[in-house]
């Protein structure tokens, strides 16, 4: 909803700004014996308007554009009003829940608001997104055991990774509060096991996203190996921009963690 709110606000601002350069009045279109006629209406009670000649087409387009902007603004404002009503209701629910009220209105928060000793006694049927994320973080998973001795760089989460760049990426996820797993096993449709550099949990959409960091693009063998890996992902329904995030670096293009963070925020609607 926050993202939709921003889109609507931007559309309204663009329409208001663009309207300033357009003529006053509105356009009436009439069909007369198969001929399309255009009229400009400027008076409130005028239902006919002033006839516009066909060679005034640029002026006619401006009036049509203005009518479009007027309708778009009205519709966008109405949708914004509804979104804000919903947000206000949800905010009230959250405030009631956090205050310890006995009355809970948001169904997927019932379990989340219980004490830990009570949670241990029941199996919930609805969970909040954050509760799903917490459970995902606590799940055991198979890790890549290949050349464990190469994992010499510590992270804030307590993992050991293979490069300084991977440590920076892991710490970025940790600082952003994004649940992640390092080199977790992923079984493809063919049965083959692969180990993405990072598997991150999208809390908003309750899905896993895979992150491959290509840190040695100057090395041709390494580059070809990773291109084949990306192609294999594609054959298994894992696409860049959908559920696959790819970063890279080389001798002439170092890791830019700030820009990567911006991309991650956009990808996860943060």
N, C-alpha and C positions, 0 to 999 in steps of 0.2 A: 504493500500500500504506500509506503514511503517513496518508493521508486516511481509509482504511478502519480503520486502527488507532485513530484518534481517535474515530471513530463508535462502535466497539465498546467502547472504554474509557468513553465517556460513557454508553452504554446500561447497562453493568454498574454504574456508579456510581449511576445513577437507580434501577435495580432494587434494589440493596442499600439505598438510602435509603428507598425506598417500602415495602420489606418490613417495616421496623421497626414500622409502624403496623398490620400485618395479623396475624390470629390464627395461632396455631401449628397444626401438623398439615397434612394434605392432604385433598383432596376425592376421594371415589370416587363415580362415577356408575354407576347400575345401571338396566337396562331390565327391568321386570317386567310381562309381558303388555301391552306397549304403553305402560306408565306409566313415566316417568322418576323414579328415586329418587336421593336424595343422602345420602351418609354422610361423616362426618368421622372420619378416622383419625389418631390421635395416638400410638399405641404402635407400636414397630418391628415386632413380630410379629403385629400385628392385621391381618387381611385383610378384615374385615367393616366395622368402624367403628360409630360412633353415628349412628342415623337422624336426619336433619334434616327438619323439617316445611317445607312449601311456603311458609308465611308467614315463614320464616327466610331469604328470598331474598337480602336484603342481606348476611347473614353468608355465605351460600353463594357469592355473587359474590366476596367477599373471599378465601375459600379458593381459588376458581378463579384469581383474580388472582395469589395467592401461588404456586400451582403453575406458572402461566405464567412468573412472574419466575424461579423456580428453574430451569426448563428453559431460559429465555433466557440466564441467567447461565452455565449449564453449556455451552451451545452457543457463546456468544460467547467464553468463556474458551478453548475448544478451538480456535476459529478464530484467536484472538489468538496462541495457542501456535504454530500452523502458520505464521502470518505472520512471527512473530519468528524461527522456524527458517529460513525463506527469507531473511529480512533478514540473518541471521548468515552464511549461506552466501554471499550476494552480497557482503557486506562483506569476507569472507575472500578472495573472488575479486579484488575491487578492490585490496585490500592487496597481494596477490601480484603483480598487474599493475604497481602503482605502485612495487614494490620492484625491478622489472626482471627478474622471474623469466622463464625461457624457456618455462615452461608457462602457456599462456593458456587459460582456461576460458570466458570470456565472448566469444562469437563476434563481436559487433559492436564489440569493442574491439581486435581484431587490427590493423586498419588504424590506429586512433588511436594505438596505442603504438609505431608505427614512426617512424623518423627522417624528417625532412622530405625529405631527398635520395632516400630510398627511395620515399616516397609519390608523388613526381613521376614515378616509373617505372612505376607500376601503376594499374589501374582497379579499385577495390574493388567487391565484390558485397554487402558488408554494412558499414554505418557506424553509429557510435554517434549518439545524438541530438545531442550537442554538435558532432560532426563535421558532421552535416547542417546545424546552425545556422551553423557557421563558413562552410560552402559557400554557404548562402543569403545571408549577409552580404556575401560577396565577389562575388556575381553582379551583372552589370550590369543596370540596369533603366531604363525610360523614365520621365523625370520630367515634371512639369507645367511647361511653359514659359510659361504665361499670366501676364502681368504680373510677370515676374521682378524688376522694379525695386522691387516691394512687399516683397520678401524682405530685410528689413534687420536681423533679429534673429539673432545667432549662437548656436549650440548647442555643447555640449561635444563632440559627435561631429563637428562641423565643418560642419553644414548651416546654411543661412540660411533662416529661416522668416518668416511674415507677421505674427506678433503675439507679444507678451510671454508670453501664456498658452500658445501653441504651443511657445515656447522652454522654458517650465517643464515642459510635458508631455514634450518630447523629452529634456530633461535627467533627468527622472524615470526614463524608460526606460533611459537610458544608465547612471545610477547603480545601477539594479536589475539591470543586465547583460542586459536584454531586447533582442534584435536588433530593429531597426525601420528602416523606410524612410519618408521624408517625401514625400508627394504622388506616390506611384508609380502608374504607369498600371495600371488594371484594366479589362479588356475584358469587357463584359457579354454575355449570350447573344444579344442583338440586334445585337451588333457595336459598340455605342456605347462610347466610351472615357470613363471617369470617373477621378477622382483623389482617393481617400480621403485625409484629412489624414495619417493614419499607417497603415501596414501593419506589424503586429508578428508575430513568429514565436513560436509556442507550442512551446517545446523539448520539453515532455513529450509532446504529442500530434502533433508534427510537422505543424503546420497553420498557415495564415495567418489572422490575425484583423484585421479592419478597425476603425479608430478614427476616428470623426467627432466633432470638437469644434465645437459651436455657440456661438460667442462673441458673437453680436450678436442675441440673441433679442428685444431691444426693437424691432428693426427688422422691421416686418411683411413687407416684400418678401423680406428675408433668411430670415425664419422660414418662409414659404411655400415658398421655393426648397428649403430643407433638408428640409421635410416631404415634398415631392415626391421628393427624392433618396432618403430613407429608404424610401418606398413602392416606388421603382424597385429598390432593393436587395432588398426583400422578394420581388418578382417573380422575382428571380434567385437565390433560395435563401440570401440573406444576411440573417440575423435577429438582432435585439438579444437578447443573452443566449446566443446560440449561437456566431456568428462575427462579430458586430458589437458594438462597444463605443461607447456614446454618452455624451459629457459636454457640459455646457452652462454658460453663465453669462449674467447680465444685470446691469443697474445695481443691482438689489436682491438679486441672488444671485451674489456673486463666486466665482471659481474657488477651490475648496478642494482643494489638491493632496494633502494628507494623506489625506483621505477617498477621493480618486481612487486613490491608491496602495493603500489597503486593498482597493478593488474589484478592481484589477489583480492583486494577490496572490491574491485568492480565485479570480478567473477562470482564472489560470494555475497554481493549486495550489502556490503558493510558500510 
